[in-house]
Amino acid sequence: MANTREIRRRIRSVENTAKITNAIQLVAASKMRRAQDRALQARPYAEKMQTVLGHLSGVAGEPETAHPLLERRDVNETTVILITPDRGLCGGLIANLERHTGEIVLGPDAGGSGDISMIPVGRKGGDYFQRFGIDFRASFQELGDYPGLAETQPISRIAIDDYTDGKVDQVMLVYASFVNTVTQVPVTVPILPVEPPASDEESSGETQYIFEPSPQEVLADLLPRYVDLLVYQAVLEAAASEQSARMVAMRNATDAANDMISDLTLVYNKARQEQITSELLDITGGVEALKG
Amino acid sequence: MPLTLEIITGERRLLRQEDVDEVVAPGSLGELGILPNHAPLITSLVPGELRVKTGNDVEEFFVSGGFLEVHSDEVTVLADAAEHGSEIDAARAEEARQRAVERLEQASDADRARAQAALSRSLQRLRVLEHRRRRGGGGRDMSRPTA
């Protein structure tokens, strides 16, 4: 049986850990609520933009209205935009993202016949894949807890520019999709070339839209914004996932610490009782001896 | 049948109103008015003022560009950024205007386009404010948006 002083010290140290994990949990919980709200608020815009793009895609299918961002080429280079948190302490989230991305960029048939490059967003993903000597087209860190379009636009603009210049032929987005507070799933979304959503029968078949100034110009305006938006949405979802994962991980850690504290307290009380009993035995033994 | 108007930005849904009589928007080919039974239309927008008429009331919004779609009496504005007249901060818009003018004077060609765009946004914001003031303000106050 360990002595009581040692057990007391362990208890105190676990208590301190629990205080820290609890504080991180509370902070993550409040950030999570806002990050989730923002991810949900961005959805109507994305949905509407997809409908408009759907209406346009009927017209865009014709060769004379095609746009560089719709053009499919043979793939000589693929860029993967990987969105990860800047900080750890969020459970298995980062490891899952890294494993998922690893299969794409390091696997046996990575990039098909072509090269692979990456744009890591967030420190964790960048640090990890740097070790494998993968070419980075750019890297972004510290977007903040609540990034806006202004922060994510540079990311999408690099992808668009490289694609238009023919430096890359395919761009994919990897991020932790937010399912709910306890579930976040790494997903891969191809963003370039843009795959226009299939337009539904009712809108494309019967309605003839007037386009101002012209279908080509509207498309040229809309496509870059659409890519901006895909990246923006992914970043928002990733932020919601990060905070949720951290909240859950830290709640588990706090619970584990509290369990440990109560186990240790039990051991401590037993040890203390034993000590008192043996002291009492010593004293009564002494008294008996004096009476003798 | 009146129009249904939705103004959506990447960050929030600013407005959804179902009894709109007329929408006047800053289209890229010039200002355009939309009345009920308008033909289906998709147009890009430039920075400017969007006016919404409901009965005798008029409300002004600022949009910084984007798209507008009309389909079966539903008008959807997909704006890069949009504000209700009551949300615009006059001092900030004025400051932005001055900054843009200064930058325009000493800008290289690359910066010129951006300064120009910033200038046009600030001027349009001020114009929305001016119209709102001349009309006598009133209407909704969205300066403190409900979460």
Chai-1 contact restraints between the chains, C-beta under 6 A:
chainA,res_idxA,chainB,res_idxB,connection_type,confidence,min_distance_angstrom,max_distance_angstrom,comment,restraint_id
A,Q41,B,R12,contact,1.0,0.0,6.0,A-B,restraint_1
A,A42,B,G10,contact,1.0,0.0,6.0,A-B,restraint_2
A,P44,B,I8,contact,1.0,0.0,6.0,A-B,restraint_3
A,P44,B,R13,contact,1.0,0.0,6.0,A-B,restraint_4
A,Y45,B,I8,contact,1.0,0.0,6.0,A-B,restraint_5
A,Y45,B,G10,contact,1.0,0.0,6.0,A-B,restraint_6
A,K48,B,I8,contact,1.0,0.0,6.0,A-B,restraint_7
A,K48,B,T76,contact,1.0,0.0,6.0,A-B,restraint_8
A,K48,B,L78,contact,1.0,0.0,6.0,A-B,restraint_9
A,M49,B,L78,contact,1.0,0.0,6.0,A-B,restraint_10
A,V52,B,E69,contact,1.0,0.0,6.0,A-B,restraint_11
A,L149,B,G10,contact,1.0,0.0,6.0,A-B,restraint_12
A,T207,B,P40,contact,1.0,0.0,6.0,A-B,restraint_13
A,Y209,B,P40,contact,1.0,0.0,6.0,A-B,restraint_14
A,Y209,B,I42,contact,1.0,0.0,6.0,A-B,restraint_15
A,I210,B,A39,contact,1.0,0.0,6.0,A-B,restraint_16
A,I210,B,L41,contact,1.0,0.0,6.0,A-B,restraint_17
A,F211,B,I42,contact,1.0,0.0,6.0,A-B,restraint_18
A,E212,B,G27,contact,1.0,0.0,6.0,A-B,restraint_19
A,E212,B,L29,contact,1.0,0.0,6.0,A-B,restraint_20
A,E212,B,T43,contact,1.0,0.0,6.0,A-B,restraint_21
A,P213,B,S28,contact,1.0,0.0,6.0,A-B,restraint_22
A,P213,B,L29,contact,1.0,0.0,6.0,A-B,restraint_23
A,V218,B,I42,contact,1.0,0.0,6.0,A-B,restraint_24
A,V218,B,S44,contact,1.0,0.0,6.0,A-B,restraint_25
A,D221,B,S44,contact,1.0,0.0,6.0,A-B,restraint_26
